[in-house]
Amino acid sequence: MGDPLLAVLDEARRSSGEEAPGPVVRERPADGSELRIVHSACPAVDLPAVIHRELELARELEAEFEWKLYGHDEPPGLAAALRAAGLEPEPREAVLALDLRALPATITERLEQVHEVSSVNVAGLADYERISIESGRKNAQLERARLAASLTAEPEGLQVHVAYRDGVPVSGGRLYLADHGMAELAGGRTVPAYRRRGYFTATVLSRISAAITAGAQTLWVDALPSSAPIFRTLGFAVVTWTEPYLLPGSADSE
């Protein structure tokens, strides 16, 4: 029997966008600025043509392109085919999941102790942008515009949480909510002077609480080696790994 969490992940990937011949599943944000392939089941013989077609579509739409590869994706030659098409891998991340229906008491107690973390509105995205700039993120202004478009178009599907110290924004992260019982964490970042002081963890706990309130059953996150241990101490389990493949010169996908 396969891993049930892996099955949940793949079902969510298949239902998260529009299916195109291959088959592949495309995701596009509200502003149309990106085209992301989040699931594929292409025979090896068809891969070069499918990858070429999707790249041409991204160029036609003037959209940034990403193909999100997972550790269990088939066929085995998919990574090599993406590289042959000129795409380059970003650093590998662990894919972790948390069962929100069976949280240990040690975590539920901590959820009640989160302070100075707020879910911000469109205007409050200025605070998240400030954190991004101070933590060295590229294209922070463009990211803010995209998030504003998403918050306006689908406010029930996105939250941006910001932690403050004496009114100053010091850490933040995003929470994406889906209809199929899954929620996802992304975009976690902390101003360097405030790292290792619990603010990142506070934003994670705040988003766990919000996901529970929204009725999510599982919470997912892609984490680099620097942050994966934090998630594991909060009960997240490693399910697989992922690598985003981008065209050289693309903006930060995070």
C-alpha positions in Angstrom: 0.0 0.0 0.0 1.3 3.4 -0.9 1.9 6.4 1.4 -1.6 7.9 2.1 -0.1 11.4 2.4 1.6 11.0 -0.9 -1.7 10.1 -2.4 -3.3 13.2 -0.9 -0.5 15.3 -2.3 -0.8 13.9 -5.8 -4.6 14.3 -5.8 -4.2 18.0 -4.8 -1.6 18.5 -7.6 -4.0 17.0 -10.2 -6.9 19.2 -9.1 -5.0 22.5 -8.5 -5.1 23.8 -12.1 -6.2 23.2 -15.6 -5.2 19.9 -17.3 -3.5 20.1 -20.7 -2.5 17.3 -23.1 0.5 15.3 -21.9 -1.1 15.2 -19.5 0.1 18.1 -17.4 -1.6 20.4 -14.9 -1.0 24.1 -15.2 -1.4 26.7 -12.4 -1.7 30.4 -13.1 -2.1 33.2 -10.6 -4.8 35.8 -10.7 -2.7 38.3 -12.6 -1.5 35.8 -15.2 2.2 36.6 -14.6 3.3 32.9 -14.1 2.7 29.5 -15.7 3.6 26.6 -13.4 3.5 22.9 -14.2 2.6 21.2 -10.9 1.8 17.7 -12.1 2.6 15.6 -15.1 2.1 12.0 -16.3 3.8 12.2 -19.7 5.3 9.1 -21.4 9.0 9.5 -21.8 8.7 9.7 -25.6 6.4 12.7 -25.4 8.3 14.7 -22.8 10.5 16.9 -25.1 7.5 18.0 -27.2 5.3 18.7 -24.1 8.0 20.7 -22.4 8.6 22.7 -25.6 4.9 23.4 -26.0 4.6 24.7 -22.4 7.7 26.9 -22.7 6.3 28.4 -25.9 3.0 29.1 -24.2 4.7 30.9 -21.4 6.6 33.0 -23.9 3.4 33.8 -25.8 1.7 34.8 -22.5 4.8 36.7 -21.4 4.6 34.7 -18.2 7.4 33.4 -16.0 7.7 29.6 -16.2 8.3 26.9 -13.6 8.1 23.1 -13.7 7.7 21.8 -10.2 9.4 18.3 -10.0 8.7 15.9 -7.2 10.9 13.1 -6.0 8.4 10.4 -7.0 7.5 11.8 -10.4 7.6 9.6 -13.5 9.3 9.0 -15.9 12.8 8.7 -14.4 14.2 10.9 -17.2 12.0 13.9 -16.4 14.7 15.9 -14.7 17.2 15.3 -17.6 14.5 16.3 -20.1 13.9 19.6 -18.2 17.6 20.4 -18.2 17.9 19.6 -21.9 15.1 22.2 -22.5 17.2 24.9 -20.8 15.6 24.8 -17.4 17.7 25.0 -14.3 16.8 23.5 -10.9 16.5 25.6 -7.8 17.7 24.1 -4.5 16.0 20.9 -3.5 13.4 21.2 -0.7 11.8 18.7 1.6 8.0 18.4 1.3 6.5 18.1 4.8 2.9 17.6 6.0 1.1 18.0 9.3 -2.1 16.2 10.2 -4.2 19.0 11.7 -6.7 16.5 13.0 -4.2 14.8 15.4 -2.1 17.6 16.8 -0.1 16.7 20.0 -1.1 18.6 23.1 2.3 20.3 23.2 1.5 22.0 19.9 -2.2 22.9 20.6 -1.0 24.6 23.9 1.5 26.7 21.9 -1.2 27.8 19.5 -2.9 29.6 22.3 0.3 31.6 23.2 0.9 33.3 19.8 1.1 37.0 20.2 1.9 40.0 17.9 1.1 38.1 14.7 -1.5 39.5 12.4 -3.2 38.4 9.2 -2.8 41.5 7.0 -5.0 43.0 4.3 -3.9 44.4 1.0 -2.6 47.6 2.6 -0.7 45.5 5.2 1.3 43.8 2.4 3.6 46.8 2.7 4.9 45.3 6.0 5.5 41.9 4.3 7.3 43.7 1.4 9.5 45.5 4.0 10.4 42.1 5.6 11.2 40.7 2.1 13.5 43.6 1.2 15.3 43.5 4.6 15.8 39.8 4.3 17.4 40.1 0.8 14.5 38.9 -1.4 14.5 39.9 -5.0 11.5 41.4 -6.8 9.7 42.2 -3.5 7.6 44.9 -5.2 6.5 42.6 -7.9 5.6 39.9 -5.3 3.6 42.4 -3.4 1.6 43.3 -6.5 0.9 39.7 -7.2 -0.2 39.0 -3.7 -2.5 42.1 -3.7 -4.1 40.7 -6.9 -4.6 37.3 -5.3 -6.0 38.8 -2.1 -8.5 40.9 -4.0 -9.6 38.1 -6.4 -9.7 35.2 -4.0 -9.5 36.5 -0.4 -10.8 33.2 1.0 -7.8 31.3 -0.5 -4.8 33.4 0.8 -3.7 34.8 4.1 -0.4 36.7 4.8 0.7 36.6 8.4 3.2 39.1 9.8 4.9 39.1 13.2 5.7 42.4 14.9 8.2 43.5 17.5 7.1 46.8 19.1 5.1 47.6 16.0 7.9 46.8 13.6 7.3 43.9 11.1 10.1 41.3 11.6 8.8 38.0 10.2 6.1 36.8 7.8 4.7 34.0 5.7 1.8 33.0 3.5 -1.1 30.5 4.0 -2.9 29.1 1.0 -6.3 27.4 1.6 -7.8 24.9 -0.9 -11.3 23.4 -1.2 -10.0 19.8 -0.8 -9.0 19.9 2.9 -5.4 20.9 2.2 -3.6 24.1 3.2 0.0 25.2 2.3 2.6 27.4 3.9 4.9 29.4 1.7 7.0 32.6 1.7 8.4 32.3 5.2 11.1 34.9 5.9 12.6 36.9 8.8 14.6 40.1 9.0 18.2 39.0 9.8 18.5 40.9 13.0 15.5 39.0 14.4 16.3 35.5 13.4 16.6 32.7 16.0 14.4 34.6 18.3 11.1 32.7 17.8 9.4 35.0 15.3 9.5 32.6 12.4 8.0 29.9 14.6 5.3 32.3 15.8 4.2 32.9 12.2 4.1 29.1 11.6 2.0 28.6 14.7 -0.3 31.5 13.7 -0.9 29.9 10.3 -1.5 26.5 11.8 -4.2 28.0 13.9 -5.7 29.8 10.9 -5.7 26.6 8.8 -7.5 24.7 11.5 -10.1 27.5 11.8 -10.6 27.3 8.0 -11.3 23.6 8.2 -8.1 22.2 6.6 -7.2 18.6 7.5 -3.5 18.6 6.4 -1.0 21.4 6.2 1.9 21.3 3.8 5.2 23.1 3.3 8.3 22.9 1.1 11.3 23.6 3.3 15.0 24.1 2.7 17.5 22.4 5.1 17.7 25.6 7.1 14.0 25.6 8.1 13.0 21.9 7.8 14.1 21.2 11.4 11.8 23.9 12.8 8.8 22.3 11.1 9.8 18.8 12.3 9.8 20.0 15.9 6.2 21.2 15.3 5.1 17.8 14.2 5.5 18.0 10.4 6.7 14.8 8.7 8.8 14.5 5.5 6.7 13.0 2.6 9.0 13.6 -0.4 11.2 16.3 -2.0 10.7 18.9 -4.7 12.8 20.9 -7.1 11.4 23.8 -9.1 12.9 24.1 -12.6 13.1 27.6 -13.9 14.2 29.4 -17.0 17.5 31.3 -16.2 16.7 34.9 -15.2 13.3 34.1 -13.8 12.1 35.9 -10.6 12.0 34.2 -7.2 9.4 31.6 -7.2 9.1 31.7 -3.4 
